[in-house]
Amino acid sequence: MTAELVRGQNHPLPETRLEVRVSSGVPLVAAASLVDADGTVAGPERLAHPGAPCLPGVEVSRQAAAEHRLAVDLDALPADAHRVAVLLALPVGTGGPGRFGLVAAPFVAVTALDGAEVVTFTLTGLDQESAVVAVELYRRQGAWKVRAVGQGYAGGLRALLQDQGVERAADVAAAVHDAVASGLDRTVEAPPPRTPEGDRARRDTAPLAPAGAPATPAQPPSPHGSQPPHASATPPHASPTPQAGPMGAPASAGPVDYTHPRRQTTAPPPPPPTAPAATPGAPAAPVAGDATGWSMEERLYNQVWGMFEDLARAVAAYRSAVDFAESRMDQELDHALSDPRSRIGGTGDAARAAARARCEELTDRAKAALDRDLAQLAAESAVVEPALPPAFARWEDPSWHAYRVPMEVPMALRLGDLHLPERPELRVPMLVRLPLERGLWVDSGRRTSREALFLDEGRLRRLALDTAVAHAARLLAVHPPGDFTVHVIDPAGAGAAGFAPLTAAGVLAEPPAAGPGGVATVLARLTQRVDLVQMAVRGGAGADALPPDLDTAQQLLIVNDFPHGFDDRAVTQLRYLADEGPAVGVHLLMVADREDADAYGPVLDPLWRSLLRLTPVPDDHLADPWVGHAWTYGPPLVPGGSEVLHQVLAQVAAARRAWRR
């Protein structure tokens, strides 16, 4: 039976191999410190954190996330470690909340390896604190116990580590936050929550008020987004948060329920979709658009994110079950080998065979459950993919052949596909909200991707440019005429062939800028636009206060072959656009190899971290915001020989010409 602890209460631990699961509404940094008999941490090497996630007996998450699973083996701790303190902190410098009083109370569960909860603890009563010692596992008279601590620190992680006696606490805290910031470019952002009125909660695409009306400043969003409101049913392995509703069903409770009771929003429920009657006891047949929302587009968007989360959690449950089966087999084999009686006759062989048989049985059961859930998700994908609008669809989808220039901006855009190794053919659309809240970086480097290593450097750079052009074409295609402007910087003209679809269609604001002079001109113009719009928004001025020749449409700057042609001033302006541009409608799309800019040193690290890294070839560098799986990303390249890109751009160009008349 699970014990629900309050601050200061303790409880015995029945096992020494455990998981500590943390759930919160926003991404947190999770760490663990090994405390000696004097109550101090001997040094930074006794702290497990995202930059150094493994210590003897402890392993923590490698990034900030809304959910964490910390592995603890108390028998493997160093002999002088008397306590394991689980630490939580809000990330610094990410644009997220700065104190726990602004977020939902974090929820901590200590579980056995089979997922059974031993204790739970909700960290209530926090306000100004930005770091907290959540729980501690401690040794008392040879037995291990867990205590609910909930000790918060308004001074953040630095103050917490200082209180634990860590030397150079400020430097260690800075290293932890730097490690977290360096992982921002690999996290897939969860969709933002809906407003109480049911609005899509997207930022105003043109943050300027009409003449005579007050303007509302646009607030920069969190780079991580927030927990999606349409979360799917809690899987067998997940511990429910206090806000999560009913406890998730055990693994034997049956397959995923496709009525999606928790893929919900605050919008009124849609009319029930027509679906074949389900056999009693069988899962309901999947239907496209069965999530809630104001429109079919929004229902499909929520459903795709529900599929993404379902797949992440189903695979996490399978991996957790396999780890438990193998861990239990190892323990049973160790016990059999340590018993002298098992060395006589066939007793030992029988014990080992029985241990392996139990492991195989558990693994087979977990695999059967996974196959069942994946089959249902595959069935759902089969009905959802054909129903997606062009903004959500692959380039080869027939919806693009019926494309017409839209009259309003869609709520999201597809940037590619994501899949896991357990079922590579089951691909989930990677959707991001519009307008973009982070710039994009198409990585043309070879050393950060396994598949890229096998490609010729020139071929890889061309693929990267083709990927960027496909993204730009899709952005142009989903915006009404006059609502989106594209600029190109190609200092050496190396991307002329790659940019040909855009230049030939006439959809660029001007020809690609070349040479240092062209770079300086474009950057100066866009930097001035950001400054002017920011001043207008902050001053409450209307659009009539801006210069009449200022283009108030959304702006996209494509930069190819960076940093060629960029001096220090141009680099500074580029960083400024990446940081300040998205809030006022200026977005960045980089095509670059990070190693080409090594001469600038760490000064460019904030630039790379502010961008969402994408690749021109499949690569497993992206992580989900729930359990942190490494997902393989597939770029949205146009099928070879297809004319769909040219046809779409031709329609966009014709609509823009008609709009200007």
C-alpha positions in Angstrom: 0.0 0.0 0.0 1.3 3.4 -1.0 2.2 5.8 1.9 1.4 9.5 1.2 4.0 11.4 3.2 3.9 15.0 4.5 6.9 17.2 5.1 9.2 15.6 7.7 7.6 12.2 7.7 9.6 9.1 7.0 8.9 5.5 5.8 10.9 2.3 5.6 12.1 1.1 2.1 11.4 -2.5 1.4 14.0 -2.7 -1.4 17.3 -1.2 -2.2 16.8 -0.9 -6.0 14.3 1.9 -6.6 13.1 4.6 -8.9 12.3 8.1 -7.9 9.7 9.6 -10.3 9.1 13.3 -10.4 6.2 14.9 -12.2 5.6 18.7 -12.6 3.8 21.0 -14.9 7.0 22.6 -16.2 10.5 21.3 -17.0 12.7 20.9 -13.9 16.3 20.1 -13.3 16.7 16.8 -11.3 19.9 16.0 -9.4 21.0 13.8 -6.6 23.8 14.3 -4.0 25.6 11.7 -1.9 25.7 13.0 1.7 28.2 11.6 4.2 27.8 10.9 7.9 28.5 14.6 8.7 25.7 15.8 6.6 27.9 17.3 3.8 28.6 16.5 0.2 32.3 15.8 -0.1 32.7 17.5 -3.5 31.2 18.1 -6.9 32.1 14.6 -7.8 29.4 13.4 -5.3 26.7 15.2 -7.3 24.7 13.6 -10.1 23.2 16.2 -12.5 22.5 16.6 -16.2 26.1 17.3 -17.0 27.4 14.3 -15.0 24.3 12.1 -14.7 25.9 8.9 -13.3 27.4 8.1 -9.9 27.8 4.7 -8.3 24.3 3.7 -7.3 22.6 6.8 -8.8 21.6 7.9 -12.3 19.6 11.1 -13.1 18.0 12.5 -16.2 20.3 14.3 -18.8 18.0 17.2 -19.4 15.3 19.4 -17.8 11.9 17.8 -18.2 8.4 17.8 -16.8 8.8 14.2 -15.7 11.9 12.4 -14.4 12.8 8.8 -13.5 15.9 8.6 -11.3 17.4 5.2 -10.8 18.9 4.3 -7.4 20.7 1.2 -6.2 21.4 1.7 -2.5 23.6 -1.4 -2.4 26.0 0.1 -5.0 26.5 3.4 -3.1 30.0 4.2 -1.8 30.5 3.0 1.8 30.7 6.5 3.2 27.4 7.7 1.5 24.8 7.7 4.3 22.1 9.7 2.4 20.9 10.3 -1.1 19.2 13.7 -1.5 17.0 14.2 -4.5 17.3 17.8 -5.6 14.9 19.8 -7.9 15.5 23.2 -9.5 13.9 25.5 -12.0 16.2 26.0 -15.0 17.9 29.4 -15.3 18.0 31.5 -18.4 15.4 29.6 -20.3 12.5 32.1 -20.1 10.6 29.8 -17.8 9.2 30.6 -14.3 11.7 31.7 -11.8 10.1 30.4 -8.6 8.0 27.4 -7.5 5.2 29.7 -6.4 4.3 30.2 -10.1 4.0 26.5 -11.0 2.0 23.5 -9.9 3.3 21.6 -6.9 5.9 19.0 -8.0 4.9 15.4 -7.2 7.5 12.8 -6.2 7.0 9.0 -6.0 9.5 6.4 -4.8 8.7 3.1 -6.5 10.0 -0.4 -6.7 11.4 -1.6 -10.1 8.1 -3.2 -11.0 6.4 0.3 -10.7 4.7 -0.3 -7.4 4.7 2.9 -5.4 6.3 2.8 -2.0 5.7 6.5 -1.0 4.5 9.7 -2.6 5.0 13.3 -1.6 3.6 16.5 -3.0 5.8 19.5 -2.5 3.3 22.1 -1.4 3.9 25.4 0.3 6.7 26.6 -2.0 6.7 30.2 -3.1 9.9 32.2 -3.7 12.1 29.1 -3.8 13.7 28.1 -7.1 15.5 24.9 -5.8 14.4 22.3 -3.3 15.5 19.2 -1.6 12.5 17.0 -2.4 13.2 13.7 -0.5 16.2 11.9 0.9 16.9 8.2 1.2 18.9 7.6 4.3 20.5 4.7 6.3 19.5 4.2 9.9 20.7 1.2 12.0 21.5 -0.8 8.9 18.1 -0.2 7.2 17.1 2.3 4.5 14.3 4.8 4.9 12.9 7.7 2.9 12.0 11.1 4.3 9.9 13.8 2.8 12.0 16.9 3.1 10.6 19.8 0.9 13.3 22.2 2.0 13.3 25.1 -0.5 15.9 27.7 -1.3 15.1 31.2 -2.6 18.8 31.5 -3.6 18.4 28.7 -6.1 20.6 25.7 -6.7 23.7 27.7 -5.6 22.3 28.2 -2.1 21.1 24.6 -1.9 24.5 23.2 -2.8 26.2 25.7 -0.5 24.0 24.6 2.4 25.1 21.0 1.6 28.7 22.0 1.9 29.7 21.7 -1.7 32.9 23.5 -2.5 32.6 26.2 -5.2 28.8 25.9 -5.1 28.3 28.8 -7.4 30.5 27.3 -10.1 28.9 23.9 -9.7 25.4 25.4 -10.0 26.4 27.3 -13.1 27.8 24.1 -14.6 24.5 22.3 -14.0 22.4 25.1 -15.6 24.9 25.3 -18.6 24.4 21.6 -19.1 20.7 22.0 -19.1 20.8 25.0 -21.5 23.0 23.0 -23.9 20.2 20.5 -24.3 17.5 22.9 -25.2 18.1 22.5 -29.0 17.1 18.8 -28.8 13.8 19.0 -26.9 10.5 18.8 -28.8 8.3 21.5 -27.4 5.0 20.5 -25.9 2.0 22.5 -27.1 1.0 25.5 -25.0 -2.1 25.3 -22.8 -5.5 26.7 -24.0 -6.8 29.8 -22.5 -10.0 29.7 -20.3 -12.0 31.0 -23.2 -10.9 28.1 -25.4 -8.7 30.2 -27.6 -5.7 28.5 -29.3 -3.4 30.4 -27.0 -1.0 31.3 -29.8 0.7 34.6 -29.7 -0.5 37.4 -31.9 1.1 37.1 -35.3 1.3 40.8 -35.7 1.8 42.4 -32.3 0.7 45.8 -33.4 -2.7 47.4 -32.6 -4.8 49.1 -35.3 -4.6 52.8 -35.4 -6.1 54.3 -32.3 -6.2 51.1 -30.4 -3.9 50.2 -27.5 -1.4 47.4 -28.1 -0.6 44.6 -25.8 3.0 43.6 -25.4 3.8 40.1 -26.5 5.5 38.1 -23.8 8.3 35.8 -24.8 7.3 32.2 -24.3 9.1 29.5 -22.4 11.5 27.7 -24.8 10.1 24.4 -23.5 6.4 25.1 -23.8 4.3 23.6 -21.1 2.5 20.4 -20.3 0.0 19.6 -23.1 -3.6 19.8 -22.1 -4.6 16.7 -24.1 -2.4 14.2 -22.3 -3.4 10.7 -23.0 -4.4 8.1 -20.4 -1.8 7.4 -17.8 0.2 4.3 -18.8 1.0 1.4 -16.6 4.4 2.7 -15.6 3.6 6.3 -14.9 2.8 7.7 -11.5 -0.2 10.1 -11.4 0.4 13.6 -10.3 -2.1 15.2 -7.9 -3.6 17.0 -10.8 -3.7 14.0 -13.1 -7.0 12.6 -12.1 -7.6 8.8 -11.6 -4.6 6.6 -11.1 -3.5 4.8 -14.3 -4.6 1.2 -14.8 -2.2 -1.6 -14.2 -0.5 -3.4 -17.1 -3.2 -6.1 -17.2 -6.1 -3.6 -17.5 -6.1 -3.8 -21.3 -5.0 -1.7 -24.3 -5.0 2.0 -25.0 -8.5 3.4 -24.9 -9.1 5.4 -28.0 -11.9 7.5 -26.6 -8.9 9.4 -25.2 -10.4 10.5 -21.9 -7.4 12.7 -21.1 -6.7 14.0 -24.6 -8.9 16.9 -23.5 -8.9 20.7 -23.8 -11.2 23.3 -22.2 -13.1 23.6 -25.5 -16.6 22.2 -25.8 -16.5 18.5 -27.0 -17.0 18.1 -30.7 -19.9 16.1 -32.1 -19.2 12.4 -31.6 -17.5 11.1 -34.7 -19.1 8.3 -36.6 -17.3 5.0 -36.0 -18.1 1.4 -36.4 -19.6 -0.1 -33.3 -16.9 -1.8 -31.2 -17.2 -5.4 -30.0 -17.9 -5.5 -26.2 -14.6 -5.7 -24.4 -12.6 -4.6 -27.5 -10.9 -1.2 -27.9 -12.9 1.4 -29.8 -12.0 1.8 -33.5 -9.7 4.8 -34.1 -11.3 7.8 -35.7 -9.6 10.9 -37.1 -10.4 14.0 -35.0 -11.6 12.3 -31.9 -9.8 14.7 -29.5 -11.6 17.8 -28.4 -11.2 21.3 -30.0 -13.0 24.1 -31.6 -12.4 22.9 -35.1 -11.3 19.7 -37.0 -7.9 21.3 -37.4 -7.5 21.7 -33.6 -8.9 18.2 -32.9 -6.4 16.7 -35.3 -3.6 18.7 -33.7 -4.5 17.5 -30.2 -4.9 13.9 -31.4 -1.5 13.9 -33.0 0.1 15.1 -29.8 -1.9 12.5 -27.9 -0.5 9.8 -30.2 3.0 11.2 -29.6 2.6 10.9 -25.8 0.9 7.5 -26.0 3.8 6.1 -28.0 6.4 7.7 -25.6 4.8 6.2 -22.6 4.0 2.8 -24.0 7.6 2.4 -25.0 8.8 3.7 -21.6 6.6 1.1 -19.9 8.1 -1.7 -22.1 11.6 -0.6 -21.4 11.0 -0.3 -17.7 9.5 -3.8 -17.6 12.4 -5.3 -19.5 14.9 -3.6 -17.2 13.0 -4.9 -14.2 13.0 -8.5 -15.6 16.7 -8.4 -16.3 17.5 -6.9 -12.9 15.5 -9.5 -11.1 17.2 -12.3 -13.1 20.6 -10.9 -12.2 19.6 -10.8 -8.5 18.3 -14.4 -8.6 21.5 -15.6 -10.4 23.7 -13.9 -7.9 21.7 -15.5 -5.1 22.0 -18.9 -6.7 25.8 -18.6 -7.2 26.3 -17.4 -3.7 24.6 -20.4 -2.1 27.2 -23.2 -1.7 24.4 -25.8 -1.9 23.7 -24.8 -5.5 27.2 -25.9 -6.6 26.3 -29.6 -5.9 24.5 -31.6 -8.5 22.0 -29.9 -10.8 20.5 -27.6 -8.2 22.4 -24.6 -9.4 21.6 -25.3 -13.1 17.9 -25.6 -12.3 17.9 -22.3 -10.3 19.6 -20.5 -13.2 17.3 -22.0 -15.8 14.3 -21.0 -13.6 15.6 -17.4 -13.3 16.1 -17.1 -17.1 12.6 -18.6 -17.7 11.0 -16.0 -15.4 12.9 -13.2 -17.1 11.8 -14.4 -20.5 8.2 -14.7 -19.3 8.1 -11.1 -18.0 9.8 -9.8 -21.2 7.4 -11.7 -23.4 4.4 -10.3 -21.5 5.8 -6.7 -21.8 6.4 -7.3 -25.5 2.9 -8.5 -26.0 1.5 -5.4 -24.3 3.7 -3.2 -26.3 2.8 -4.9 -29.6 -0.9 -4.5 -28.7 -0.6 -0.8 -28.0 1.6 -0.2 -31.0 -0.8 -2.0 -33.3 -3.6 0.3 -32.0 -1.5 3.4 -32.5 -0.6 2.2 -36.0 -4.3 1.8 -36.8 -4.9 5.3 -35.5 -2.1 6.7 -37.6 -3.6 5.0 -40.6 -6.8 7.0 -40.3 -5.3 10.2 -39.0 -2.6 10.7 -41.7 -5.0 10.9 -44.7 -7.2 13.4 -42.7 -4.5 15.9 -42.0 -4.7 19.3 -43.7 -1.7 20.4 -45.9 0.1 22.2 -43.0 0.2 18.9 -41.0 0.7 16.6 -44.0 3.8 15.1 -45.7 4.8 16.5 -49.0 3.7 13.3 -50.8 0.2 13.5 -49.3 -2.6 14.1 -51.9 -3.8 17.1 -50.0 -1.0 19.1 -51.4 -2.2 18.4 -55.0 -5.5 20.1 -54.0 -3.7 22.9 -52.3 -5.2 26.4 -52.3 -3.6 29.5 -50.7 -5.3 29.8 -47.3 -7.0 32.9 -45.9 -5.9 32.4 -42.3 -2.8 31.0 -40.6 -3.1 27.4 -39.3 -2.4 26.7 -35.7 0.7 24.5 -36.4 3.1 23.3 -39.0 4.7 19.9 -39.6 8.5 20.0 -39.4 9.1 16.3 -40.1 8.4 12.9 -38.5 9.5 11.2 -35.3 9.8 7.5 -34.5 11.3 5.1 -32.0 13.4 1.9 -32.7 10.7 -0.4 -31.3 8.5 0.4 -34.3 10.4 2.4 -36.9 7.5 2.4 -39.4 5.2 4.0 -36.9 5.9 7.7 -37.5 4.3 10.6 -35.6 4.1 14.0 -37.2 6.3 16.6 -35.5 4.1 19.6 -35.2 5.1 23.0 -33.9 2.8 25.9 -33.1 2.7 29.0 -35.3 4.0 31.6 -35.2 7.4 30.0 -34.5 8.6 30.6 -31.0 12.2 29.5 -31.7 14.3 29.8 -34.8 15.3 26.7 -36.8 18.8 25.3 -37.5 19.3 22.8 -40.2 22.6 21.2 -39.3 24.9 20.6 -42.3 27.7 19.1 -40.2 28.8 15.5 -40.4 30.2 14.7 -37.0 27.0 14.9 -35.0 24.9 12.3 -37.0 25.7 8.7 -37.7 24.0 8.8 -41.1 25.7 12.0 -42.1 29.1 10.4 -41.6 28.5 8.2 -44.7 27.6 11.2 -46.9 29.9 13.3 -49.0 30.3 16.8 -47.4 29.0 18.5 -50.5 26.0 16.2 -50.8 25.2 16.7 -47.1 25.3 20.5 -47.5 23.0 20.3 -50.5 20.6 18.1 -48.5 20.6 20.6 -45.7 19.8 23.5 -48.0 17.0 21.4 -49.7 15.6 20.7 -46.3 15.6 24.4 -45.4 14.0 25.4 -48.7 11.2 22.8 -48.0 10.6 24.3 -44.6 10.5 27.8 -46.1 8.1 26.7 -48.9 5.8 25.2 -46.4 5.8 28.3 -44.2 5.0 30.4 -47.3 2.3 28.0 -48.3 0.4 28.1 -45.0 0.3 31.9 -44.7 -2.2 34.1 -46.5 -0.8 36.4 -49.3 1.1 39.3 -47.8 1.4 37.7 -44.3 4.9 36.2 -44.7 8.1 37.5 -46.2 11.2 35.6 -46.9 14.8 37.0 -47.0 17.9 35.0 -48.0 21.5 35.6 -47.1 23.9 33.5 -49.2 27.2 35.4 -48.9 29.2 33.4 -51.4 26.4 32.4 -53.7 27.0 28.7 -52.9 23.3 28.0 -52.5 22.1 29.3 -55.8 21.0 25.9 -57.1 19.3 25.0 -53.8 17.4 28.3 -53.7 16.3 28.0 -57.3 12.7 26.9 -56.4 12.2 30.1 -54.3 14.0 32.5 -56.7 12.3 31.0 -59.9 8.9 31.3 -58.3 9.5 34.9 -57.3 8.4 34.4 -53.7 11.5 36.1 -52.1 11.4 39.7 -50.9 14.6 40.4 -53.0 17.3 38.3 -54.6 19.6 36.4 -52.1 22.0 38.8 -50.5 25.6 38.1 -51.3 28.9 39.4 -50.0 29.6 41.3 -46.7 27.7 44.3 -48.0 24.6 42.3 -48.7 24.8 40.6 -45.3 25.1 43.9 -43.5 22.2 45.5 -45.4 19.7 42.7 -44.7 20.7 42.3 -41.1 20.5 46.1 -40.5 17.0 46.2 -42.0 15.7 43.4 -40.0 17.4 44.6 -36.8 15.8 48.0 -37.3 12.4 46.4 -37.8 12.7 44.5 -34.5 13.7 47.7 -32.7 10.8 49.7 -34.2 8.1 47.1 -33.5 9.4 46.6 -30.0 9.2 50.3 -29.3 5.7 50.5 -30.8 4.5 47.6 -28.7 6.0 48.8 -25.5 4.7 52.3 -26.0 1.2 51.2 -26.9 1.4 52.7 -30.3 -0.6 51.5 -33.3 0.6 50.4 -36.7 0.2 53.9 -38.0 3.1 55.0 -35.8 5.5 52.9 -37.8 7.2 54.1 -41.0 4.9 53.6 -44.0 7.5 51.5 -45.8 8.0 49.0 -42.9 6.8 45.5 -43.8 4.7 44.4 -40.8 4.3 40.8 -42.2 6.0 37.9 -40.5 9.6 37.8 -41.6 11.8 34.7 -42.2 15.6 35.1 -42.7 17.3 32.1 -44.2 21.1 32.2 -43.6 23.2 29.8 -45.7 26.9 29.0 -45.3 27.3 30.7 -41.9 29.7 32.2 -40.8 31.2 33.0 -44.3 30.7 36.7 -44.9 29.9 37.6 -41.3 32.0 40.0 -39.3 31.7 40.5 -35.5 29.0 43.1 -35.9 27.0 40.9 -38.2 27.3 38.0 -35.8 26.0 40.2 -32.9 23.1 41.3 -35.1 22.3 37.7 -35.9 22.3 36.7 -32.2 20.0 39.7 -31.5 17.5 38.5 -34.2 17.5 35.0 -32.8 16.8 36.2 -29.3 14.4 39.1 -29.8 13.0 38.5 -33.3 10.4 35.8 -32.7 8.4 37.9 -30.2 7.9 40.6 -32.9 7.5 38.4 -36.0 11.1 37.9 -37.2 12.2 34.3 -37.5 15.6 32.7 -38.3 16.3 29.6 -40.3 20.0 28.7 -40.3 21.8 26.3 -42.6 25.2 25.8 -41.0 27.8 23.5 -39.6 28.6 24.5 -36.0 32.2 23.5 -36.5 32.6 26.1 -39.2 32.1 28.8 -36.6 34.5 27.3 -34.0 36.7 30.3 -34.4 34.2 32.4 -32.5 34.4 30.1 -29.5 31.7 30.0 -26.8 30.4 33.4 -27.8 28.0 31.6 -30.2 26.8 28.9 -27.8 23.6 31.0 -26.9 22.8 31.3 -30.6 22.9 27.5 -31.2 21.0 26.8 -28.0 18.2 29.3 -29.0 17.5 27.4 -32.2 15.7 24.1 -32.7 18.3 21.8 -34.3 17.0 19.7 -37.3 18.9 17.5 -39.6 18.8 16.8 -43.3 19.1 13.0 -42.7 17.5 10.8 -40.1 19.1 11.4 -36.6 18.1 10.4 -33.1 18.9 13.7 -31.4 15.4 14.9 -30.4 13.8 14.2 -27.0 10.1 14.2 -26.0 9.0 16.4 -23.1 7.5 13.5 -21.1 10.0 10.7 -20.6 13.0 12.0 -22.6 13.3 9.2 -25.2 15.8 9.8 -28.0 13.5 10.0 -31.0 14.7 9.6 -34.6 13.8 12.7 -36.6 13.0 12.4 -40.3 13.2 15.6 -42.4 10.3 16.6 -44.6 12.1 16.3 -48.0 10.1 16.5 -51.2 10.0 13.1 -53.0 12.4 12.7 -55.8 10.9 13.7 -59.2 7.9 15.3 -57.6 6.8 18.7 -58.9 4.6 19.4 -55.8 7.0 22.0 -54.4 7.1 24.0 -57.7 3.3 23.8 -58.1 2.7 25.0 -54.5 5.2 27.9 -54.9 3.7 28.9 -58.2 0.2 29.2 -56.5 1.8 31.2 -53.7 3.5 33.6 -56.1 0.3 34.1 -58.1 -1.7 34.8 -55.0 0.9 37.3 -53.9 0.9 39.1 -57.2 -2.9 39.3 -57.1 -2.8 40.6 -53.5 -0.4 43.4 -54.5 -2.6 44.7 -57.2 
